[in-house]
């Protein structure tokens, strides 16, 4: 059973996502990392056209492979709700961004209500774009920045 969980839509797999995933693998320390990837129906709740689950999963797997992480060290779980198995699973850590910190707090509240141990929340900082604003999928979708935080239209 994995001790560490991380999740997201991973729409563009930008540098903030990459930092989040690297930190989650560090925390997992060679044990199994459970990666929650939002389903198409959950991703469809956003107000923009998000690539399919299959596309996002493939990009996620390609990135993890580029880190030389063995397949046995992670599993990808399709998320049909914001919590996945973290509300009742035997996890110790959950790795989140500032944007998803409140979700981790809700998970811990639900775990407390069920008499389960709370998860240790490991929050990473935002990765900033060139303009010192956080890199985000929304900003990338809006054409403001690329996945590395470089301003678009800048020569």
N, C-alpha and C positions, 0 to 999 in steps of 0.2 A: 504493500500500500504506500502510495506517495506521501511524503511528509510535507511537501511544499506545493502550493498551488499559485497559478497566475492566470489571468484571463483577459480577453479583449476581443474587439472586432478585427483588429489588425488590418484595417482597410488598405492602407498604403505601406505598411511595415516601414515607417519612418524611423529616424534616429532615436526618437523617444521610445518607441516600441523596442528597438534593438537594445537600448540600455536596460529597459525593463526585463527583457528576456535574459540578457547576460547576467543581470543581478539575480534573477530567479534560479538560474543554473548554478551560480555561486552558492546561494543559500542551500540548494538541494545537495550540494557537495558530493555529486556522484550517485546519489540516490535518485529514485524515479521522480520526475517533475510532472505534475498534472497541469496541462495547458488547456484552459477552457477557451473555445473559439465560438463566438456567437453564430447561431444558425441564421439561415437566410431570412426566416420570419422575424427574428429579433433585429437583425441588421436592417431590415426593411422598415422598421419603425423610425429610422432616421430620415431626415428630409432631403436626402440626396441618393443618387444611384450608386450603390455599393457593389463591388464585384461579388460573384457567387461564393458560397461557402467552399466549393471545390477549388476555385481559383485562390482564395485566401489561404486555404489549408496548404495548397501546393507551394505558395510563396513562403509560408511559414516553415514548411519542411525544408525548402531550399536554403533558407537563411540558417536554420539550425544545422544543416549539413555543412554549411560554410564555416561553422564554428567547430567542426569536427566532434560534435556530440554524438555518441553512439545511439542508435535507435532504442536500445534497452534502457536509456536514461530518461526517456520522456514518453508521455502519451498525450494525444490530443482528444479532448472530449468536446462533443458538440453541445453548446449551451442553448437550452430552450427557455431559460429564465436567467436573471442576473446572478444567481447563486450557484447553480450546478450542484455538485456533490459536496461543496464546502460547508453546507449547513449541517450535514450529519456525518461527513467523512472523518477519518482518523488523521487529520492534518495537524501540523504544528505551526506552519508559516503560511502566510498569504502575502504575495508581493504585489504592490499596487502603485499607481501614479497618484499625484494629487487629485486628479480628476475622478478616480475610482475609490478614493479613500473612504468616502461615505458608504459605499457598497460594502466594504470590508467591515465597517462599524455595524451595519445592519446584519451582516452574517454573524458577527459575534453576539449581537443581541438575540438573534434566533437560537444560537447555540446555548446561550445562558438559559433561555426559556426552556430548553430541552435538557438542561442539566449537563451539557457537554463543556469540555474545556474550551476556553477562548483561544482563538488563533493569535499568534504573534504577528502583528501587522508591520511589514517592512515597506516603508514608503520611500520611493526614490524621488528625486527632484525632477522637475521638468528639464528637458533639453531645450535650450534657447536657440532661436533663429538668429540670423545676422542683425535683425532689428531689436534684439533683446526681448522679444515676445516669445512665448512657448511655441514649439513646433506642435502642430495638431493636424489631424486629418481634415478638420473643417477648413483650416487655412490652406491646406494643400488643395482641397476640392474647390475652394474659391479662387485658386490660381495665384494666391499671394506669395507662396513659397514652394520649393521643391521638398523632397523627402529628407534632405540634409539641412533644411533651414535657409537655403540661399534664396534671396529675394528674386522673384520672377521679373523679367523685363529689365534687369540690371545688366549694363554692359561694362 
